[in-house]
Amino acid sequence: MLSSLADDGSIQWQTAEGLESSGEDLSGLSVSDSSFSSCTFSSCTFDSAAFSSSVFEDCDFSSSSMEGIHITSCRFLRCSFRGTMLTAAAVRGSSFSDCFMQYSSFSQAAVQKTVFSGCNLVEADFSDLKCRDLSLVSCRLERAAFMRTRLRDIDLASSDLTSLFISDNLAELRGARLDLDQWIQLAGLLQIRLR
């Protein structure tokens, strides 16, 4: 269990491999300068926790609650966040590479200087997201919700935007960078016929 590594609610300078923890309440846990590989944290509660300067590789956070978590300068490689609630999270200077994040929720989160690369974000919820210097590179965003999230200056050209959930006037996409195929796809949403 992850709590066995925690000393007074914090984990620092630890390396863990193959750790299994399911359904554990780890609210308020502080993790820093640590490395986790092939660990399972499914259905755990990490509400108001803080992860900093740590690496998570091939870890499973599926169906966990991470509401109000602070994630700073962390790397997540091939991790699963399927159905994970990251509502009102603060994510800064971090990267998510080849992660499975289908059905996850970043609603009302603040994300800065963070990269999502090759992630499956199908049906993820990014509504009311506050973002700055966010990169979405080669991500699957089919049926993802970006309601009331300004995507200005975000390059979406390499991501799949099929059936994206945005407002009828496409206000969220103002200033976003898209490729020609994506513009054609959006023209269909607006019922514009191109010749």
N, C-alpha and C positions, 0 to 999 in steps of 0.2 A: 504494500500500500504506500501511496505517496506520502501520507502523513508521517510514516516512519522515518522519512528523510528530513522532515521539518523539525527544526530546533526553534522553539518559541515562535512558531508560525512563519518561519522563513527557511528557504533553501538557498545556500550560496556555495559556489565552487564545487558542485556535485556533478558526477557523471552517473547516469543510470541507463541500463539497457534491459529491455524485456520486462519492465515493471508493469504490474497489472493492478489497476485500481478502478473499481466500478461503483458508481452510486455514492461516492464519498463526498462529504461536504467539506470543501477546501476554501470556503469564503474567506477573503482577506489574506490569503496566502501570498507571500512574497518570494519570487524565484529570481535569482540573479546570477550571472556568470556561470551558468550550468549547461549541461548537455544531456539530452534525452534521446534515446534511439529505440525504435520498435516498442514503445510503451503504449499501454491502453489506459485511457482516462475516460471511458465512455460513461455517459449519464452522471458525470460528476458536477458539482457546483463550485465554480470559481468566481462567484460574484464578488465584485470589488477587490479582486486579487491584483497583483502587479507582477508582470514578467518583464525582466530587462536583461539585455546583453546575453541572451541564451539561445541555444540552437535546439530545435525539435525536429527529428528526422524519423520518418515513417511512424509517426505517433497517431493514435486514434482518440479524438475528442468528440466523437459522434454523440449527438443528443445531450450534450453538456450545456450548462448555463454559465455564461461568462458575462453576465450583465454588469456594466460599469467597470470592466477590467481595464487596466492600463498595460499596454504592450509597447515597450520601447526598445529599439535596436535589437530585435529578435529575428531569427530566420526559421521559417517553417518549410521543410522539404518533404514532399510527398505525404503530407499529413491529411487525415480525414476530419472534417468539421461538419459532416452531414447532419443537418437539423440542429446545429449548434446556435444558441442565442447569444449574440455579441451586442445586444441592444445597449445603446449609450456607452459603448466602449470608446477608449481613447487609444488610437494606434498611431505610433510615430516612428519613422525611420526603420521600418521593418520590411521583410519580404516574405511572400507566400509563393513558393514555386511548386508547380505540378500537384497542387492540393485539391482534394475532392471536397467541395464546399456546397454541394447541392442542398437546397432548402435552408441554408443558414440565413441568419438575420443580422445585418449591420444597421438596422433602423436606428436613427437618431445618434449614430456614432460620429466621432470626429477622427478623420484619417488624414494624416499628413506625411509627406515624403515616404510613401509606401508603394511597393510594387507587388502586383499580382501577376504572375507569369505562368501561362499554361494551365491555369486553374479551371476546374469545372464549377461554374457559378450558376448552373441551371436552376431557375426558380428561386434564386437568392433574393433577399429583400434588402435594398439599399435606400429605402425611402427616408426622406428627411436627413440624409447623410450630409455632413459638413466635410468637404474634402479640399485639400490643397496639395499640389504636387503628387497626385495619385496617378499611377501607371497601371493600365490594364492591357497586358501584352499577350496576344494569342489565347485569350480566355473564351470559354463558352458562356455566353450570357443569355441564352435562350430563355424567354419568359421571366427574366430577372426584372424586378421592380425598382425603378429609379424615381418614383413619384416625389416631386418637390426637391430633387437633388440637382444642383447646378453642375453640369459636366463641362463647363467652359475650360478650354485649353487642355482637355484630356484627349489623348489620342486613342480612339476606339477602332482605328482602321484595320487592325489585325484580329479583332475579336468578332465572334458571331453574335449578331444582335437580333436574331430571329424572334419575332413576337415579343419584343421588349415592352414592358409595362411603363408607359410614361403618359403625361397628360395629353389630352386631345390636341392641344396647340403645339406640342413638341417643345415646349419652353425649356425643358431640361437639357435639350441638345444644342441650345444656342451657344455658339463658340466652340463646340466639340469638333475634333478632327475626325472626319469619316472618309472612306474611299468611295469611288463612284458607284460600285455595286450596292453599298449601304444606302447611298442617296436614292438610288432607284427603288430599293426596298421601302424606304420611308415615303417615297412618292405614292406608293400603293396605299399606305396608311392614310394619306391625305386625299386619296381618290383622285390623284393627278394622273392624267394619261400622257405618257411621253411618246414622241414620234421618233 
